[in-house]
Amino acid sequence: SSPTGSGKTLAAFLSAISLLIEKAEKNQLEDYVYVVYVSPLRALNNDIRKNLEKPLEEIYELAEKKGIKLQKIRIAVRTGDTDQSERQKMMRKPPHILITTPETLAIVLSSPKFSKALRNVRFLIVDEVHAVAENKRGSHLSLSMERLQRIQEGKMVRIGLSATIH
């Protein structure tokens, strides 16, 4: 918990990005979702994607200057507004970082095909915890988090973020 604009979200992603870069350097990134970011504020999702793409671009540039070949880390936003062609694309090549909403997380966990891509999630980042902590959306999200934990083949770290929760 810390004030808005203090870098909570980037801090939450640092270990995840480090893991993904290590795998990308060793050519070990598979077609799995390694990081799930959940926000109840759908408007925030595209901003998060943009805020992740910029540092990754800079990492790729530095790696290229040093002669280091990195696999491409895929990032995708999936909400109720995601069109069918984009959903199909995610089924064929799952993003390494999935940005979504509580409701869409529940839907993808119910999808037999896509849920297979969620078996190796290493980081679950839940933003704006205060917005769902005491309501039905939060209850549904906690069930989805437990369902996600249950299908994991490895260890999953849960990270909760809030500017206002105490």
N, C-alpha and C positions, 0 to 999 in steps of 0.2 A: 504494500500500500504506500503510495506517495502521490504528490499533487499531479494534476494533469500537465502534460508537457515536460515531465521530468525524465523521461526515457524508460519508463517501466516496460513498455512493450518490446523495445529493442533489447533491453537487458534480459527479458524473458527468452528472446530468440537467440541470444549469443551462443549458448551451449549447443543449441540445436543446429545453428549454422556451422559451428565448429565441427560437429559430428558429420554433417553433410559434406563439408569441404574435405575432411579427411577421407571419407568414402569416395568422393569424386576424384580425388588425387590418385587413389589406389584402383580406380575403375571398378568400384564395388557397389555403386548405387544401383539398386534393383528397382523393378517396377512395383514399388510399395509406397504407401504414404508413411513417412517417418515422423511428420509433425502435423498435428491437428490444432488449428487456432479457431476458437469458437467465440463469437461475439453476439450478444443479443441485438446489437445495433447494426443492421444490415448496411447502413450508409458507411460504416467504418471499414467494412471489408475490402473495398477497392483501394482505400487509402493505405491499408496495411500492406496489400500486395505491392503497391507502388513504393512504399517505404522499405520493403524488403528487396525489391528489384534493383534499386540504386546501389546499396552497398555490395550486393552480389556482382553487379556489373564492374564495380571498382576492384573487387577481389579477382575477377576473371582477367581484368586488364593487368593487374600486378603479377598474376600468375603467368600470363603470356610473356610479359617483359622478362621474367625469370626463367622462361622456357619450360614452365610446368603446364602440362596438359590436364585440364579438369573436365570431367563429365558435366553436362548441363543439369543444373538443379531446376526442376519444374515446379512452378507455383500456380495454383488455380483457386479461383473463388467458385464455390458452389452454393447457390441459394435457390429458393423457389423460382427466381427469375432466370436462372441459367437455361439457355435454350437446349433443345434436344440434341443438336449436333455437337455442342460442347460437352454434354453429358456422355455421349457416345465416345468422344475423344478421350475423356477421362477414364472410361471403362477399358479402352485399349492401352492407354499409357497413363496410369495414375500419376497425379502430381506427387512430388516428394513432400511438398508443403500444401496442405488442404486448408483453406480459409472458408469457414462456414458459419451457420447459425445453429442454435439449439435444435430447431425443428428439422432442419435439413440433415443434421447429424443423425437424428433418430431415423430418418428416412433411409440414408445410405447404410446405416447399420442393419436395416431390414432387407436390404438388397443382397441376395445370395452372391451375386457376382462381385459387386463393389466391396462388400464387407471382407472379401478375401484380401483385398489390397490394404485393408486396415489391420492386418494381423501383426504388423511389425512397427506399430506406432511407438516411438521412443519418448516423445514429448506431447503432452496435451496441455495447451495454454487456453485458459478460460479468462476472457477479459470482461470488464464491467460486471464483476461478480455481484456488486451491490444492486444491480438492476434485476437480478433473478433470484437473489438469496431468499426472499420471503414470499414467493408467488408460485403459481402452477408451472410457469416456464422453468423455474429453478428446480422444481420437483421432477419434471420430465427430463431436464438436463442431467440431474444426478443419476437418474435411471440409465440414461444413455451413456454416461461416463462409466457406470458399473458394467454395462453391456460391452463397452469398448475394452475395459480392463479384462473382462472374462475371455475375450478371444485372442488376447496377446500371446505371442510365442516367446516374448522376452519381457524385460522390465520396462514399464512406462512411468515416466515422471509427470506428475500433475503440477501445474503452475496456475495459481489464481491471481488475477490482477484487479485492483480497484483504486480509484482516487479518493473514495469517500467512505469506504467501509472501515470500521474500527475493530 
